[in-house]
Amino acid sequence: MNTYLKNKVVLITGASSGIGEATAYAFAQAGCKLSLAARNTEKLQAVKNTCEKMGASGVHIARVDVGVEADCREWIQQSVAQFGTIHILINNAGITMRALFNELNLDVMRSVMDINFWGTVYCTKYALPYILQNKGSVVGISSVAGIKGLPARAGYSASKFAMHGFLESLRVENSNNHLHVGIVCPGYTNSNIRTAALNKLGQPQAESPFDESKLMPAETVANHIVNCVIRRKRFVVLTMQGHLTFWLNKFFPAWVDSLVYRVVAKEKDSPFS
């Protein structure tokens, strides 16, 4: 791993916590140069300090709201000014929501799309010329919700389906340019994404409906992301639940519809209750 990734310039969005933080540490251990973006600069600084101790060959941090195009453009420019180029972009920043669509304030849908979809588009747009020069990687961190539309997560599923379509188109457009485009779909992962999930009014729900300690660790997901880059994988689905959803939905979609509904209906404080 070190031979391939040593001194590669890796950009990661949403790097202040959860999967993004764990991914920063995984690339730091490989001796990469890192440019980390998030909205919380205090947490980013702590991540930077840890990355430097773990072996990163350089770390740049920036306060970035990926839903704002100008923020993304400026971050890419800063990263190139700092390190000279870009080899790998990990589009990880994301937010989810939990509410029935007919009760949902549409501003919630817009917020989720701005971060999950447009954030990926903006960062990829400005980083792509440098990545193409290096025959590098663009990776989107998606979700099982990008494979199967989930009830009470209409905005989240829509954003991840949109990400998939964008990245697949990007891959095909660059078939002759040696660009690696990867999509990684974690299942439920131990992170803060559910406590920050927006309710129907756009407020954080503050409490996860799951026992987070029983979910896949963010560090495990990060290792799969690094492996996706090294092996230049196109599509990675994680957790047994994710694999079952992917395959069963191909052959028994109506049955999976019913199954997914029942699972969500049993969640703590389910919108269906």
C-alpha positions as CSV (number, residue, x, y, z in Angstrom):
1,M,0.0,0.0,0.0
2,N,2.7,2.5,0.9
3,T,4.5,1.9,-2.4
4,Y,1.4,2.9,-4.4
5,L,0.1,5.7,-2.2
6,K,3.3,7.3,-0.8
7,N,3.2,11.0,-1.3
8,K,0.0,10.9,-3.4
9,V,-2.1,14.0,-2.9
10,V,-5.5,13.0,-1.5
11,L,-8.4,15.4,-1.0
12,I,-11.2,14.3,1.4
13,T,-14.5,16.2,2.1
14,G,-16.4,15.8,5.4
15,A,-13.0,14.9,7.0
16,S,-13.8,16.2,10.5
17,S,-15.7,13.1,11.8
18,G,-17.1,9.7,10.9
19,I,-16.0,8.0,7.7
20,G,-14.1,11.0,6.5
21,E,-12.0,11.2,9.6
22,A,-11.2,7.5,9.5
23,T,-10.4,7.7,5.8
24,A,-8.0,10.6,6.5
25,Y,-6.2,8.4,9.1
26,A,-6.0,5.5,6.7
27,F,-4.4,7.6,3.9
28,A,-2.1,9.3,6.5
29,Q,-0.7,5.9,7.5
30,A,0.1,5.3,3.8
31,G,2.3,8.5,3.8
32,C,0.0,10.6,1.6
33,K,-0.3,14.3,1.4
34,L,-3.8,15.3,2.6
35,S,-6.1,18.2,2.0
36,L,-9.0,17.9,4.4
37,A,-12.3,19.9,4.1
38,A,-15.2,20.3,6.5
39,R,-17.2,23.0,8.1
40,N,-15.9,22.5,11.6
41,T,-12.3,23.8,11.6
42,E,-11.7,23.0,15.3
43,K,-12.4,19.3,14.7
44,L,-10.4,19.5,11.4
45,Q,-7.3,20.8,13.3
46,A,-7.5,17.8,15.7
47,V,-7.7,15.4,12.7
48,K,-4.7,17.2,11.1
49,N,-2.6,16.8,14.2
50,T,-3.4,13.1,14.4
51,C,-2.7,12.6,10.7
52,E,0.7,14.2,11.1
53,K,1.5,11.9,13.9
54,M,0.4,8.9,11.9
55,G,2.8,9.5,9.0
56,A,1.1,11.9,6.5
57,S,3.7,13.7,4.5
58,G,1.8,17.0,4.6
59,V,-1.7,18.1,5.7
60,H,-3.7,21.1,4.6
61,I,-7.1,21.9,6.1
62,A,-9.8,24.3,5.0
63,R,-13.3,25.3,6.1
64,V,-15.5,24.3,3.2
65,D,-19.2,24.1,2.8
66,V,-19.4,21.7,-0.2
67,G,-22.9,23.0,-1.0
68,V,-21.3,26.3,-2.0
69,E,-19.5,26.2,-5.4
70,A,-17.1,29.0,-4.5
71,D,-16.0,27.2,-1.4
72,C,-15.2,24.1,-3.4
73,R,-13.3,26.0,-6.1
74,E,-11.2,27.9,-3.6
75,W,-10.4,24.7,-1.7
76,I,-9.2,23.0,-4.8
77,Q,-7.1,26.0,-5.7
78,Q,-5.6,26.1,-2.2
79,S,-4.8,22.4,-2.4
80,V,-3.0,22.8,-5.7
81,A,-1.1,25.8,-4.4
82,Q,0.0,23.7,-1.3
83,F,0.9,20.5,-3.0
84,G,1.2,21.2,-6.8
85,T,-1.3,18.7,-8.0
86,I,-4.1,16.2,-7.0
87,H,-4.1,12.5,-7.4
88,I,-7.2,11.3,-5.5
89,L,-10.5,13.0,-4.6
90,I,-12.8,11.3,-2.0
91,N,-16.2,12.9,-2.1
92,N,-17.4,11.9,1.4
93,A,-19.2,14.9,2.8
94,G,-22.9,14.0,3.4
95,I,-26.0,14.5,5.4
96,T,-29.1,12.5,5.7
97,M,-32.7,13.1,6.6
98,R,-35.6,11.1,8.2
99,A,-39.2,12.1,7.4
100,L,-42.1,11.1,5.2
101,F,-42.1,13.0,1.9
102,N,-45.6,14.2,2.3
103,E,-44.7,15.8,5.6
104,L,-41.3,17.1,4.5
105,N,-40.3,20.8,4.1
106,L,-38.8,20.9,0.6
107,D,-35.9,23.0,2.0
108,V,-34.7,19.8,3.7
109,M,-34.6,18.1,0.3
110,R,-32.6,21.0,-1.2
111,S,-30.1,20.9,1.7
112,V,-29.5,17.2,1.3
113,M,-29.1,17.5,-2.5
114,D,-26.8,20.6,-2.1
115,I,-24.3,18.7,0.1
116,N,-24.5,15.1,-1.2
117,F,-24.9,15.7,-4.9
118,W,-23.8,19.2,-5.8
119,G,-20.9,19.0,-3.3
120,T,-19.7,16.0,-5.3
121,V,-20.2,17.8,-8.6
122,Y,-18.5,21.0,-7.5
123,C,-15.4,19.4,-6.0
124,T,-15.0,16.9,-8.9
125,K,-15.4,19.7,-11.5
126,Y,-12.5,21.8,-10.2
127,A,-10.2,18.9,-9.2
128,L,-10.7,16.8,-12.4
129,P,-8.1,18.5,-14.6
130,Y,-5.4,17.7,-12.1
131,I,-6.6,14.1,-11.5
132,L,-6.7,13.4,-15.2
133,Q,-3.1,14.5,-15.6
134,N,-2.2,11.9,-13.0
135,K,-4.5,9.2,-14.2
136,G,-5.9,9.3,-10.7
137,S,-9.1,8.5,-8.8
138,V,-12.5,10.1,-8.1
139,V,-14.4,8.2,-5.4
140,G,-17.9,8.9,-4.2
141,I,-19.0,7.6,-0.8
142,S,-22.6,6.6,-1.4
143,S,-24.9,4.3,0.6
144,V,-27.2,1.3,0.2
145,A,-29.8,4.1,-0.1
146,G,-28.2,4.8,-3.5
147,I,-29.1,1.2,-4.5
148,K,-32.6,1.0,-3.1
149,G,-34.9,3.9,-2.4
150,L,-35.5,3.9,1.3
151,P,-38.8,5.1,2.9
152,A,-38.5,8.2,5.1
153,R,-35.2,8.9,3.3
154,A,-36.5,10.2,0.0
155,G,-34.1,13.2,-0.1
156,Y,-31.1,11.0,0.9
157,S,-31.8,8.3,-1.6
158,A,-32.4,10.8,-4.4
159,S,-29.1,12.5,-3.7
160,K,-27.2,9.2,-3.7
161,F,-28.9,7.9,-6.9
162,A,-28.0,11.3,-8.5
163,M,-24.4,10.8,-7.4
164,H,-24.3,7.3,-8.9
165,G,-25.6,8.6,-12.3
166,F,-23.1,11.5,-12.3
167,L,-20.1,9.3,-11.4
168,E,-21.0,6.6,-13.9
169,S,-21.4,9.1,-16.7
170,L,-18.0,10.6,-15.7
171,R,-16.4,7.2,-15.9
172,V,-17.8,6.5,-19.4
173,E,-16.8,9.9,-20.7
174,N,-13.2,9.2,-19.6
175,S,-13.0,5.7,-20.8
176,N,-9.9,6.5,-22.8
177,N,-8.3,8.8,-20.2
178,H,-7.3,6.2,-17.6
179,L,-9.5,7.8,-14.9
180,H,-10.5,5.6,-12.1
181,V,-14.1,6.4,-10.8
182,G,-15.2,4.4,-7.8
183,I,-18.5,4.3,-5.9
184,V,-18.4,2.9,-2.3
185,C,-21.7,2.0,-0.7
186,P,-21.5,1.4,3.0
187,G,-24.3,-0.1,5.0
188,Y,-25.2,1.4,8.4
189,T,-21.9,2.7,9.8
190,N,-21.1,3.8,13.3
191,S,-20.8,7.6,12.8
192,N,-22.6,10.8,13.7
193,I,-24.6,11.0,10.4
194,R,-27.9,9.8,12.1
195,T,-27.7,12.2,15.0
196,A,-27.2,15.0,12.5
197,A,-30.0,13.7,10.3
198,L,-32.6,16.4,9.4
199,N,-36.2,15.9,10.5
200,K,-39.2,17.1,8.5
201,L,-38.6,20.7,9.6
202,G,-34.9,20.6,8.8
203,Q,-33.7,20.3,12.4
204,P,-31.2,17.7,13.5
205,Q,-33.0,14.7,15.0
206,A,-30.2,14.5,17.7
207,E,-30.7,10.8,18.4
208,S,-29.9,7.7,16.4
209,P,-32.6,5.1,16.0
210,F,-30.0,2.4,16.2
211,D,-27.5,1.0,18.6
212,E,-24.4,2.5,16.9
213,S,-22.0,0.2,18.7
214,K,-23.4,-2.7,16.6
215,L,-22.8,-1.1,13.3
216,M,-19.8,-1.3,11.0
217,P,-16.9,0.7,12.4
218,A,-15.9,3.8,10.3
219,E,-12.3,2.4,10.3
220,T,-13.5,-0.7,8.4
221,V,-15.2,1.5,5.8
222,A,-12.1,3.6,5.5
223,N,-10.0,0.5,4.7
224,H,-12.4,-0.5,2.0
225,I,-12.1,3.0,0.5
226,V,-8.3,2.9,0.4
227,N,-8.5,-0.6,-1.1
228,C,-11.0,0.7,-3.7
229,V,-8.4,3.3,-4.8
230,I,-5.5,0.9,-4.8
231,R,-7.3,-1.8,-6.8
232,R,-9.2,0.8,-8.9
233,K,-12.5,-0.8,-8.2
234,R,-15.7,0.5,-9.8
235,F,-18.3,-0.4,-7.3
236,V,-18.0,-1.6,-3.7
237,V,-21.0,-2.6,-1.5
238,L,-20.4,-3.2,2.2
239,T,-22.1,-5.3,4.9
240,M,-24.2,-8.4,4.4
241,Q,-27.4,-6.3,4.5
242,G,-26.0,-4.2,1.7
243,H,-25.2,-7.2,-0.5
244,L,-28.6,-8.8,0.1
245,T,-30.3,-5.5,-0.7
246,F,-28.3,-5.1,-3.9
247,W,-28.9,-8.7,-5.2
248,L,-32.4,-9.3,-4.0
249,N,-33.6,-6.0,-5.4
250,K,-32.5,-7.1,-8.9
251,F,-34.7,-10.2,-8.9
252,F,-37.5,-9.6,-6.3
253,P,-38.0,-5.8,-6.2
254,A,-41.6,-5.9,-4.9
255,W,-40.7,-8.2,-2.1
256,V,-37.8,-6.0,-1.2
257,D,-40.1,-3.0,-1.2
258,S,-42.2,-4.7,1.5
259,L,-39.2,-5.8,3.5
260,V,-37.6,-2.4,3.6
261,Y,-40.9,-0.8,4.7
262,R,-41.2,-3.3,7.6
263,V,-37.6,-2.7,8.6
264,V,-38.0,1.1,8.7
265,A,-41.4,0.8,10.4
266,K,-39.7,-1.0,13.3
267,E,-37.1,1.7,13.9
268,K,-37.1,3.6,17.1
269,D,-39.4,6.6,16.7
270,S,-40.2,5.5,13.2
271,P,-42.0,8.1,11.0
272,F,-44.5,5.3,10.3
273,S,-45.4,4.9,14.0
